[in-house]
Amino acid sequence: MASSNERISSNVNLNDYFIYCPSLCEKEGQENRKILYYYPSDVDADRQIRTVGYCEGLVKFTETFGFDDPCDSVHFQKTRLLFYKIENDICIAMSLHIPVVERKKDDKFVTEYYDENINDRIMLPILKMSYRYFVLQHGTMSTTIQHGGVEELRVVLKQHFDK
């Protein structure tokens, strides 16, 4: 319970959830092609492209170090980014908002981010489970692309994840 000297101004919530395939972008200017699904859908295309590109860059950068276990999360002050390579060249990712508490100190409110409220060992399996649930109902994304094409996959992803 918050005391009179502190205010809880936010909780953990989902900022972004997206699925992308870098191999679908053949040249510069076609970056939107690699986005298979993006939540929330009302985010403008430029922000979607920047967010996916940022995540893609982080994944590629961490792969250069050649660790046995791939990097699957990045901690920022205000957000947590979790990502997982689900199929050959298809990745799934989500960005979570870090809870904030404002405490009164010397007649001013100071913002503190509660990063420890988000546990990677809990959130990453949730991300993976969302993919497994999709596969259980629709089969792999690669199979959908082979049978119906990329646009068919986008329709199926939207129908599945928007509900």
C-alpha positions as a Python dict, from the first residue, in 0.01 Angstrom:
ca = {
    (1, 'M'): (0, 0, 0),
    (2, 'A'): (133, 341, -94),
    (3, 'S'): (185, 589, 188),
    (4, 'S'): (88, 957, 165),
    (5, 'N'): (444, 1033, 56),
    (6, 'E'): (437, 804, -247),
    (7, 'R'): (216, 753, -549),
    (8, 'I'): (208, 446, -768),
    (9, 'S'): (166, 596, -1111),
    (10, 'S'): (181, 283, -1324),
    (11, 'N'): (183, -95, -1336),
    (12, 'V'): (350, -349, -1562),
    (13, 'N'): (181, -336, -1900),
    (14, 'L'): (244, -440, -2257),
    (15, 'N'): (383, -160, -2475),
    (16, 'D'): (448, -355, -2795),
    (17, 'Y'): (415, -712, -2919),
    (18, 'F'): (544, -793, -3264),
    (19, 'I'): (651, -1068, -3500),
    (20, 'Y'): (898, -998, -3777),
    (21, 'C'): (1101, -1173, -4045),
    (22, 'P'): (1415, -983, -4154),
    (23, 'S'): (1454, -1185, -4475),
    (24, 'L'): (1132, -1032, -4613),
    (25, 'C'): (1307, -693, -4645),
    (26, 'E'): (1515, -717, -4960),
    (27, 'K'): (1636, -357, -4979),
    (28, 'E'): (1623, -25, -4801),
    (29, 'G'): (1283, 137, -4807),
    (30, 'Q'): (1100, -195, -4771),
    (31, 'E'): (1139, -230, -4394),
    (32, 'N'): (762, -249, -4339),
    (33, 'R'): (756, -581, -4529),
    (34, 'K'): (942, -757, -4249),
    (35, 'I'): (668, -679, -3995),
    (36, 'L'): (427, -972, -3987),
    (37, 'Y'): (224, -858, -3686),
    (38, 'Y'): (237, -555, -3459),
    (39, 'Y'): (40, -468, -3148),
    (40, 'P'): (-93, -212, -3093),
    (41, 'S'): (-198, -182, -3454),
    (42, 'D'): (-275, 190, -3427),
    (43, 'V'): (95, 277, -3385),
    (44, 'D'): (218, 462, -3693),
    (45, 'A'): (425, 264, -3943),
    (46, 'D'): (744, 465, -3885),
    (47, 'R'): (745, 386, -3513),
    (48, 'Q'): (676, 19, -3588),
    (49, 'I'): (969, 9, -3831),
    (50, 'R'): (1200, 182, -3580),
    (51, 'T'): (1099, -50, -3294),
    (52, 'V'): (1139, -366, -3501),
    (53, 'G'): (1467, -240, -3650),
    (54, 'Y'): (1600, -161, -3303),
    (55, 'C'): (1514, -510, -3180),
    (56, 'E'): (1661, -669, -3494),
    (57, 'G'): (1981, -470, -3447),
    (58, 'L'): (2012, -581, -3083),
    (59, 'V'): (1967, -945, -3181),
    (60, 'K'): (2230, -923, -3456),
    (61, 'F'): (2471, -732, -3235),
    (62, 'T'): (2453, -985, -2953),
    (63, 'E'): (2500, -1274, -3199),
    (64, 'T'): (2845, -1136, -3288),
    (65, 'F'): (2971, -1235, -2944),
    (66, 'G'): (2904, -1604, -3012),
    (67, 'F'): (2758, -1700, -2675),
    (68, 'D'): (2602, -2045, -2640),
    (69, 'D'): (2276, -1893, -2515),
    (70, 'P'): (2130, -1613, -2727),
    (71, 'C'): (2040, -1282, -2566),
    (72, 'D'): (1668, -1286, -2496),
    (73, 'S'): (1608, -967, -2296),
    (74, 'V'): (1737, -614, -2264),
    (75, 'H'): (1674, -403, -1955),
    (76, 'F'): (1616, -31, -1998),
    (77, 'Q'): (1519, 218, -1731),
    (78, 'K'): (1157, 256, -1848),
    (79, 'T'): (1100, -65, -2048),
    (80, 'R'): (1199, -428, -2075),
    (81, 'L'): (1243, -584, -2419),
    (82, 'L'): (1212, -962, -2454),
    (83, 'F'): (1266, -1145, -2780),
    (84, 'Y'): (1281, -1499, -2909),
    (85, 'K'): (1373, -1650, -3244),
    (86, 'I'): (1082, -1884, -3313),
    (87, 'E'): (1156, -2021, -3658),
    (88, 'N'): (1439, -1998, -3914),
    (89, 'D'): (1428, -1624, -3962),
    (90, 'I'): (1114, -1527, -3772),
    (91, 'C'): (1132, -1355, -3433),
    (92, 'I'): (873, -1262, -3175),
    (93, 'A'): (920, -979, -2927),
    (94, 'M'): (743, -779, -2661),
    (95, 'S'): (819, -460, -2478),
    (96, 'L'): (691, -412, -2123),
    (97, 'H'): (646, -87, -1932),
    (98, 'I'): (835, -82, -1601),
    (99, 'P'): (622, 15, -1296),
    (100, 'V'): (686, 359, -1151),
    (101, 'V'): (648, 491, -798),
    (102, 'E'): (672, 859, -721),
    (103, 'R'): (802, 935, -373),
    (104, 'K'): (789, 1270, -202),
    (105, 'K'): (1136, 1386, -104),
    (106, 'D'): (1207, 1741, 10),
    (107, 'D'): (864, 1863, -110),
    (108, 'K'): (926, 1722, -460),
    (109, 'F'): (817, 1397, -616),
    (110, 'V'): (1105, 1172, -728),
    (111, 'T'): (1035, 897, -981),
    (112, 'E'): (1166, 548, -909),
    (113, 'Y'): (1142, 265, -1161),
    (114, 'Y'): (1078, -81, -1022),
    (115, 'D'): (1267, -296, -1270),
    (116, 'E'): (1270, -592, -1031),
    (117, 'N'): (890, -622, -1067),
    (118, 'I'): (944, -783, -1408),
    (119, 'N'): (1107, -1125, -1394),
    (120, 'D'): (1262, -1244, -1722),
    (121, 'R'): (1226, -1608, -1617),
    (122, 'I'): (850, -1557, -1595),
    (123, 'M'): (793, -1323, -1889),
    (124, 'L'): (1004, -1507, -2148),
    (125, 'P'): (805, -1832, -2112),
    (126, 'I'): (486, -1629, -2158),
    (127, 'L'): (627, -1495, -2486),
    (128, 'K'): (725, -1847, -2596),
    (129, 'M'): (388, -1986, -2489),
    (130, 'S'): (206, -1732, -2708),
    (131, 'Y'): (392, -1877, -3008),
    (132, 'R'): (330, -2238, -2904),
    (133, 'Y'): (-41, -2167, -2866),
    (134, 'F'): (-44, -2017, -3216),
    (135, 'V'): (130, -2329, -3356),
    (136, 'L'): (-116, -2554, -3175),
    (137, 'Q'): (-407, -2385, -3353),
    (138, 'H'): (-256, -2291, -3691),
    (139, 'G'): (67, -2482, -3748),
    (140, 'T'): (405, -2319, -3796),
    (141, 'M'): (439, -1980, -3958),
    (142, 'S'): (671, -2124, -4222),
    (143, 'T'): (402, -2373, -4323),
    (144, 'T'): (142, -2095, -4352),
    (145, 'I'): (381, -1897, -4574),
    (146, 'Q'): (446, -2203, -4794),
    (147, 'H'): (74, -2276, -4839),
    (148, 'G'): (-80, -1930, -4851),
    (149, 'G'): (199, -1674, -4871),
    (150, 'V'): (313, -1394, -4644),
    (151, 'E'): (-13, -1198, -4670),
    (152, 'E'): (-208, -1505, -4559),
    (153, 'L'): (21, -1534, -4256),
    (154, 'R'): (-39, -1167, -4170),
    (155, 'V'): (-416, -1224, -4179),
    (156, 'V'): (-394, -1537, -3963),
    (157, 'L'): (-163, -1363, -3711),
    (158, 'K'): (-397, -1066, -3685),
    (159, 'Q'): (-700, -1286, -3633),
    (160, 'H'): (-521, -1497, -3373),
    (161, 'F'): (-342, -1232, -3167),
    (162, 'D'): (-600, -953, -3183),
    (163, 'K'): (-850, -1166, -2993),
}
